[in-house]
Every structure is written in structure tokens, then in C-alpha cells.
């Protein structure tokens, strides 16, 4: 099977497989000895592990461990087959560590059964295991069995490996002194496949990776035959022809255990509750640096929520967060002129992060004085409006003031009104999430997070509210909340809200991409979707009462973004956002995942003028 280039990039850059097959380099082979072995966990399951040990290691030259646990393969396999890159960046590789890679349970060469977002368990016997016990057992074996280590262990990982790093912070092994969860999943109800419980249809092509169990040790992707092949450059064609989510499931994924679990658990029941890491993040007692990207279409909430939770529950942790102008995992590779989609953010931003932040973090805690602070800022956040790094002693910043922008008659105002705006929502003719048709063929969505939103302006099923031209800069820093008061003729509805930076009509960027009209560009800054059924409870959904005014409140996640003088702030609202998210039939069903076309219900929807968007503005 031919694997799409976008899928290759995703695995190389985002899933932590740092093998580089296009630029042969002998540094690793010249400086490290590769060893492969199985480490037995406390319940008897054996996990396949690879260590790259510096050749100059000795009693006088001891090295710490830097470890990654992953479900995405630790290839190449074989003690004579070497990666050409080790660790999260080249600077750490050249500083040299004992680099350790491990296939988690049920993946590739490891034993056991794979579980998505392995739940934490209450340990009563030795057979009660989870990812934190596997982390502990692995660290314990490494420290005791690899000679001339310095007794310190660090761990890192991006995306799913970021989850294994985050849950690994709970291992409580005395040798674990530094963890860097990067783009980590924190709660499957709000990361990756679901947003506020809403199914992210743009992930549809990923399910073979996560929902097919292997039956024997594997060195290659056993699920490849289940991948959906693209047949047209027009990726929207696939989703239009697929039909409903139920139709797609029955056609492609009937035997996919993870997709079946999602389809059968539409509410925040025990299945999802067990897959939230956040309630377990307590008593973390070492250095943690959580890393994310403001344009991460997969795991934006994870880094923010993990940092905030540790900050509240673990006063002994040296807790740091870094948020840059990156898509999913893009801090792992340098692109020179740094663009996200069509927007330029600066030069060599990934290199700055790798040299001055990531390398400093691990070198200090693994090779320096662990008891002392590394001197990193509490929060290093990239302002995506003025395009510069900002440091905060506390995040969200103390000097941010809550401000409400009210939604009235196509304008954003500072006072509430008495009327309402109305639109007509038809599930059979949904609002598109992008006008880049090729992007819909991607493994997961990426570019929409900063995409020009002019394509949606003027649709009768999209409400638009815009400020006057700003006369001074205005910086949003922290959480954003949508506080909607709505009424609809239907018994269910979704609400997608987009925060947009409208550029001046004569705007000319310092760096640009050919063919892009930057004047009056409507850059999306933040967005989120909320099913009204979960407005009062994620566990017990409720139908809407027709024509009855109802509050629907939800978070849009955080931003650090300056809307510059001469720009405008805009909010767009719709009830469909396709094919990024599955279509709500707008008829209340016990399981909306199983909706048919016959369930599709057209609706008139009002958004009242006492609705607002609450932001934190720096003063």
C-alpha cells in the first residue's frame, strides 16, 4: 500500500519516531552502542525496549537516561540497525544521553493488549497495572541493569507519546527527575477524536492505527491494509459520498474496536471518565515542562489542562508550560521561515525552542543540580498577534481582566441588547470547515486552525459579529468562554464558535505565500464546538425545548493573541462545521452517532443579544 506523504510526516514529526531515512548520518552509529531487550513488568508482560548507550560511558563518565515510550514503533529493529537521530532534538543528541525507546503494551514488538488512553487503576495486587506502573518498572530495570548510569531519568514524547509521558509523571520513581509531555492527550472527551463529546470526523482516516489489535510481534504496521485510500484530490468528495457517520462506520470500521467503542459511548459515561488523566495528576514531585502549539488541531486542550492541573495539585513540581505558534509537534523540526498554513510567524522558531528551552530543561535536571530551579520562565507563551515570545510569572496572567463582547446585530459590543439574530440550519447542506479541498484528504486536519474564514462570511447559516476598527492594540491572554443564549425550532443543535482576527484591507505581510490575498484576511485565532445536548451534563444529555430560550455555555480554550490597532475582532457562529465534525441531525436521539439521513431536521436558530464571548484582556 502506498502511504500518503502527509501520513509519513505525521509519524516522523509528531509521533516521536525520529528516524530520518532521507539524510544518512553516522553520528549515532559512531557514538552509541545499540542494545535491544525485553523488560518484564510486574504482571509478567514483557515490553520490547531499545537503548542507545554512549560509547564513552564509564565509571568516570556517567550518563542519565532520556526515555520515550510510544505506541508508534521504535524502529529500526535489530541491533545493527541504527536511527540517524536520537532524542527530541539534535542538541541533546550531541550532548549524549542513554536514549531509551519502548513499545507500549500491545504494540509492535511488545506483549500484551493495546488499550487507547489506558485507564489508571487502583493497585491492590501486583497484577494491577497501568501506564504509570509500566513506567516505574521500566525505569527501575534500566537504573539497575545498565551500567554506569548517573541514576537520573528524564522522559519525553509528543502526541500519544506525550500522554505516556504525562501519565508517567505518576510513576513516583525516585530516579525520575524530569518529564516533558508535548502535545499530550489529557482527556479523550476533549482531545483528538472528540471536542466536548462531539465526534471529529476529520480523524476518520486514522482509525486503523488505533483500532486494530495485532496477533503476534510486529516490526511493521499490521493495520496498513485497513487504511482508506484517497481516490480524488477533492477530499470533500469522500465525505459527501460517505453519508452519515453511521454509514461510514458500517462501511469501513465494523471490525475496528476503537471506532466501535466511540460509536457505542455517545455520552460521558464510565468508558470516557476512566480515560481522563486529569483527576489522577496529583503529588507530582519532579520537574515538568509541558509543551504545546497554539495551532495544534489535535491536542490543544491537553497541554493547557495538564499544566493547570499540576499547578493546582502538585506544589512540589517545578512546573513550566511552553506554547508556540506551532501545529501538532512542529517544534520538533526547523522550517526556517516559520509559517502556519498561510501566516508567517518568524524565523527559526523551532530552533530557538530546542536550543534555549528544551535542551536547557533536560541538561539542567539530568546533568545538573536537580534540587535547583532551571531558571526557565513559568510560562513561555508566543503571542500569535504581535508574533513574539512573552514570559509570564503566572499563567493565566494575573493582570488579565475579564471582558464580555456581546453579540448584537452583526456587531461585537460591550453592552447587552434585547433582540436576537437568526439563521437557518440544514444538516443536508452543512457549513464547510475549510475551502482547501485537498486538506480533507489528510490523515488529520491541520491548516484550518489559522485559515482565512472569508469563505464562510455571507452564508445564511453563519452569523457574523464584528467590532469597529481597533484604535489600539488589545491582547487576549487566557481562557475564552462562549456564553450563548439560544432558541431553536429543533430538539438538538451544535454550536460552533470561531474567534477571528480581521486584517486591514491594505495589509501587506513581511513574508507571504504566493497567490494569497492578505488584505482583509480573516485569520482564525481560536474555535470550538459544543453539542447543546451536553449543556447541563456530559453524563445525562437533554433535548432542547422548541422555541425556548436556553443557555449554552462552553470554553474555546486559551489564546495569547494581540489584535493590533487597525484590525477588527470577529465572531462567527454556525451549527454545522463539516467535514471537520460530524453533522448533528438536529433531532434529539439517545445515540446521535447512529443518526440516519431520515433523522436530519432543518431548524431556525436564534442567538439572543445577551449572548457574549468572555475573554481575558491584558491590562
N, C-alpha and C positions, 0 to 999 in steps of 0.2 A: 504494500500500500504506500502511496506517495503521501508523506506528511506535509501539510501546508507550512510555508516558511514562518507564518505568524505563530504557529504552534511550536516550531523549533525555538524561536526567540523566547517564547514564554517559558519553556523549560530551561533554557540556558540562563536567562537573566533573572527570572522571577522565582523559580522553584529551587534555586540553590545548587543546581548541577553545574559547577563551574568548569567542566571540561571544555576546552577550546579546540575544536578539530580543524580550524582554518588557519591557525597561526602556530605551527610547531615551535616548541621552545624546550630546551633541555635543562632549564634551571632546576625543575623539580627532580628529575632523574639524577642530576649531578649532585644534588644536595640532600636528598632524602632517601631513606630505605623504606620500601612499602611492605607492610605486613597485613595479612588477612586472617581473621579468626572468628569463631563464634563465641559470644558471651552468653552464659546461661543465666536466665532471670530466675527469680525466687520461686516461680511456679514450674520451672523446668523448661520453658520455652527458650530456644536459642536464637539470638539475633546476630545477623551477619554484620561484621564490623571491619573497617579498613583503617589502618593507621599509617600515616606518613611521618617517619621519625627522622629528625635531622641526623646526618651522618657524623657530625662533630659532637654529638651528645656524649657526656661523660660525667663522672662524679664532680669534676670541676666546672663543667659546662652543662648545667641542668636546664631543662625547658618545661614550660607549662603546656597544658593541653588546650586546644581550641576545637570544639566539637560541634558537629551538626548531625541531627537526627532527622530523617526525611522519609516520606513515602514515594519520592520521585526518582529513586535509583541512585546508587553511589558508584555508578560505572566510571571508568572501565574496571571490569573484574579480571582477576589474575594478577599475581604478584609481580609479574614482569611488564604489566600494562600500567602506564602512568598517566595521570592527569597532567596537563600543562599549566594549570593554575590551581592554587590551594587557598582556602580561606575566603573571607568576604572581600579582600582586596589585595592588590599586588604588594602594597607596602608591608602589610602583616606577613605575607608570604616570605618576603625577603628578610624580614626581621627574624623569621623562623620560630615555629612552634611545633609541638607534636599535633598534627592535624588529624582529627578523627572523624570518620563518617560512618553512619549506621543506617541500615534499612530497618524501619519500624516493623512491628508485628504484621504479618500477613502480606508483606510487600517484598517483591523481588527475591532476594536470597534468604530472607529471614523466615523463621517458622511462625506459626500462629495464624489467627484470623484477623483480617483488617476490619476496623470499625471507624467510621467517619466521626471526627471530634470525640475520641474515646472519653466517655464519662469518667469523672473522678469517683472513686468508690470509698466507702468506709472500710478500713482494713481491720478485719477481725482474725483472719488466718493468713498464713504465708501464701496461699493461693489467690488472695485478693490483690489484684494488680491493676495498675493503670499506667498512663504515660509518665507520671512522676516517679513511680516505683521503678519503672524501666530505666529512667534517667539515673536514679540513685544507684541501681545495681550496675549499670554501665560504668559510671564514674568510679564506684568502689573497685570494680575489677581493674580498670585502667590504672588507677593510682597504685594498686598493689602488684600489678603484673608487668608494667612497662618500666624498665629500669631507668634510673637517673632522671625521673621527672621531678619538678620542684614542688609537687604537692598542691598545685593550683589548677583549677579547671575553669574555662570560660565556654560559653555556648552561644550560638547564633543561628539564624535561619530566617528566610523570607517567605511569606505566604503560608502555605501549610507547615513548612519547617519553622515558620515564625510561631505558629501555635505550639509545636513541640518544644520550642524554646520557652515560650510563656508558661506552659504547664510544667516545664522542667524547673522553673524557679521554685516550685513547691517540693522539690526533691529533698531539701534540707540536708544535703550532704555537706560536711564541713569543708571539703575541698572546692566546692562550687563558690566562686567569688565574683563572677561577672556574667551577666546574661544580656543579650541584645535581641529581643523579639522584633522582627522587622516585617511590616505589613501583616501582623498576626491576626488570625481569626480569634474573636473573643466570645462570640455568641452567634450560633448559626441562624438565629431568628433575625439578626440584623447585619450579618456579614455574608458576602458571596451570594449564595443561592436565594436568600430571602432578604427583603428590606421591610421591616415592620410586618413580617409574615407574608409579604407579597412575593410571589414566585418571579424570579428574574429569568425571563425567557431567553435573554441574551446569553445565558450559560448553557443553553440546551445541548450544544455540541460537546460539552465537557464530560458528560455523564459516563461514558465508557471508562474514563480514567478512574472514577471514584466508585463505580457500582458493579464491577465485575471481579469476583474473587479468583485468585489463582489456585491451581490444584497441585502445584509442585514448585520447587525452587526455580526462579526465572531470572535470567540476565537481560532479557529484552521485554518490551511491553507486550504482554499477553493479550491485552484488550484491543489491540490495533484493528482487528477485523471488525470491531463494533463501531469504529469511528464513522461519522456521517460525511460522505464526500460532497464537496461543492460541485454543482453542475452548471453554475452561471455566475458571472461577475456580479450580477444583480442579486445580492444576498437577501433582499426583501422578498424576492420571488419564492424562496424556500419557505419562509414563514407564512406568507399568504396562502400558499398551496397546502401547508401542513394542516390547517384548520384550527380547531381548538387545542388547548393543552392536552385534553383527554385524547384527542385524535393522535397527536404526536406521541404521547406515551404509549398508546396501544400499537402504533406502527413501528416504533423504534426501540422502546425500552421496557417491554413487558417483563423481560428477564433481568432487568437491571435492579439490583437490590436497593440501591440508594434512591433512585428515582421512585421506586415503589414506596419506600418509606416516606418520601416527601408527599407523594400523592395521597397517601393514607393518613397523613397527620396535618390537616389544614390549620389546626389551632395550636396554641402554645401549651401543649399537654406535656406529660412526663417525658416523652421522647425528646422534645426540644429543651425542656427545662434541664435535663441531665447534660445537655450539650452546651450549656453556658459555663464558661470557665470563671466568670466574674465573681460569683458567690464564694469561690474557693480561694481566691487570691488574698490570702491573709498571712501575716507573720513572715513575709519575705524579708530576709535579713542580709542581703548582699547587694552589690551594685547592679542596677538595671537601667539600660538605655533602650527605650522603645523608639522605633523609627517608622515613619510613615510618609506618604505623599499626599499632597492636597488634591491631586487629580487621580488618585487611586480608585478606579471604578470597581475594584473587588473588595478591598479591605480598608476603607477609610475609618469606619467606626472602631475597628479593633484596636489600633494603636492608641487612639484617644481614650477609649474606655479602660484599657489596661493601665495606662499611665495614671488616670484619675483614680482608679480603684486602689492601686498600690499606694498612691499618695494618701488616701484616706485610711487604709487598713494596716499599713506597714511602716511605722515611723523609723524603724531601723534601716530601711532600704535607702541606698543612695540612688535616688530616682530621677531620671532625666528623660525628656522627650525631645525628639527632633522631627520636624515636619517641613519637608521641602517641596519645591514645585514639580514633583515627580508623579509619573504614572506608576503602576504597580511594579515595585522593585527596581525602578530605573536609576536609583542611586548606585547600583552595583556596576554600572558601566558608563564610561565617559563618551559623550556625543559632541564635545566641542561647543558649538553654538547650540545652547540648550533650548529646544522647543518642546512644548506640549501641544500636539496637533499643529495648529497654525500660529500659536502665540509664543514669542521669544521671551525668555526669562533671564538670560545672561550667559556668560561663558564659563565652561569648566566647573559647573556647579557640583557635579558628582565627585570630581577630584578634590574640591575643597572639603566636602563632607568626609571623604575617605581619609585624607591626609590629616586634617585638623580635628576631626571629631571621632570617627570610628577607630582609627589607629591609636589615637591618644587614649581612648577609653580602655581598650584591651591591653595595651602596653603598660598602662599605669597599674591596673588592678591585677594583672597576671605576672608582671615582671617587677613591679614597684612595690610601694608600701600600701597594702590593701586597706589598712585602717584609716589612711588619709584620703580625703576627697581628691578626685582627679582634676578639679578646677574647671569642669565643664559647666556651662550655664544650665540652670534648672530646666529651662525651655528655650530651645533654639528653633524659632519659627520663621519661615520665609513669608514675607508679605507679598502676596501674588499681584497686588495692585501697583505698588511702587517698585517692586522687583528687587528686594534686598532682604538680607537676613536681619532678624530682630531677636534680641535676647530679653527674656523675662525672668525675674526672680521668683515669680509665682505664675502658674497658669491654671485657669484663665486669669488674666491680669487683674490686679486689684483696682487699678484706676479706670476700669471699664464701667460705663453707666448704661443701664438698660433703657432702650428707646423703642417705642412702638411706631411702626409705619402702618397706617390704616388704609384699607383697600376700598376706594370710593371713585366711581365714575371714571375709570381708566387712569386714575392718578393715585400716587402714594402720598398720604397726608399725615400730619401729626395730630389730627383730631378725628374722632369717630363721626360717622354720618348715620342717617336714618333709613336710607334706601337700600337697594341691592342691585348687583349685576347678575345677568342670567346668560346661560349658554345651553346649547342643545347637544347632548352626548349620545352618539350612536356606536355601540360596540362593533357593529359591522363595518364601520368606517372610522377606525381609530386614528388619533393624532400620532404622527410618526415621532420617534425619538431622535432621529437624525436624518439628514438628507444625503449622507455618504453611503450609497448603496453597497459599495464594496466592503465597508466595515461590518456589515451584517453577516459576512462570511467568516468573521474572525472566531477564534477559539473562545475568547471572552471580549466584552466591549472595552474600549479604552478611550477613544478620542472624544466621545460625547461630553466628557467632564468639563471641557473648556470650549466646546463647539459654539460656533455662531448660531444663534437661535432665531435669526430673521425668518427662517423658513416657516416658523410656527405663527408668526405675527399675522393677524388678519383672518385666521381661521375662525369660523363661527363657534367652534367648540373649544376655543382657547381665550381665556380672559387675560388682559394685559393691563398692568398698572405701572405708571412711570412717574418719577419725580420731575421737577423742573431741572434745568441745567444747574449743577452744583457750583456754588460760588466759592467754596473752599473744600479742601480735602476732608474726607470722612473715613475713618478707619474702623472697620468691624473686627473685633478680636474676641473670640469665644463662641459660645453656643448660639444657634439661631433656632427660634421656635415659630411654627405656624400655629396661629390661634384663630381657626376658621369657625364661623357660624354660617351654616348652610341649610338649605331645604331642597328636596328633590321629589319628583313625581314617582321615583322608583324606590325599591326596598333595600337597595345596596348601591354603593358607589366607591370608587377610589378617588383620591385627590393627590395629584402630582403638582408640586410647587417648585418653581425654579427662580433662583436669585441671579440677576443678570447685570453685568456692567456694560452700559451702552456708551460706546466711544463717540467722540466728537465727529461731526460729518467730514472735517478736513484732516482727520488723524492720519499721520504718516509714521509708521514704526521705524526704529533704528535698524532692525533686521526683519526681513519679511520672507514669505514664501510666494513664489510666482503665481499669478492668477488670482490671488486673494484680494478682495475689496475690503480694506481695513477701515475706511471711512464709514461711520455709523455701525461698526461691528457690534453685535450683541453677544458678548462673551459670557457664557455661563460660568458662574462662580461657585454655586452650590445648588443642590437639588435633592429632593426626596419624595417618596410616595407613601401614602397611608390609606389602607382599606378602612372605610368608615365602620365596618363591622367590628373592628377592634378598638373603637374609640373609648370604650369604658373598661374593657377587659380583653387581654390577649387570650385568656383561657376560655372565656364564655362569650362568643360573638353575639351581637344583637342586630336585628334588622332595623333599618330606618323606617320611621313612620312617615308616610307620604305627606308632603307639604308642611311638615312640622319643623320649625327652626331647631337646629341641633348643633351642638358644639363638637368640633373635630380638632383636637389639638395633637401636635407631634413635633419632634425635633428634626431639623435639617442637617444636623451635625455642625461642626465648628468651621470657622474661617479665620484667617488673618489676612485681610484684604483692604487696601485703601482705594476707595472710589475717589478718583482725582478730580480736582477742580476742572470744570468744563465737561465732565462726564455726567451721565444720568444713572440712577438706580431703577431697576425694573423688576417686577414680579410677574411671572406667567403661571396660570393655573389651568389645569385640564383634568379630565377624568379617565383618559386613556393615554398610554405612553408606550407605543408599540413599534418594533418588537422587543424593546428593552425589557418590558414587563408583560406578563400575560394579561389578556383582556378580562376585565371584570364584566360578567354578564349583566350587571346592574339589577339582578334579581337575587334576593337573598336565598342562598342554598346552604344546607348543612355542610357540604363539601364543594366549594366553588372550583376546586381543581378538576372536578368531574363535570363541569358545565358543558352543555351541548349548544349548538347554534340555535336550537329551539328555545333555549333559556335567555337568549340575548334580548334585552329590553331597552328601548330608547327612552331617554329621560330629559326633562327640562330641569336644570340645576341652578339654584340661586346661591350667590355668595354675598352675604349681607355686609353693609358698610361699617359695622362694628367689628368686622374681622381685621386681624392685624398680623404683621410679621414682627416678632420681638427679637432685637439684636443687641449686642453689647458694643457700644461705641467708646473708643479710647478718648479720654479727655486730657 
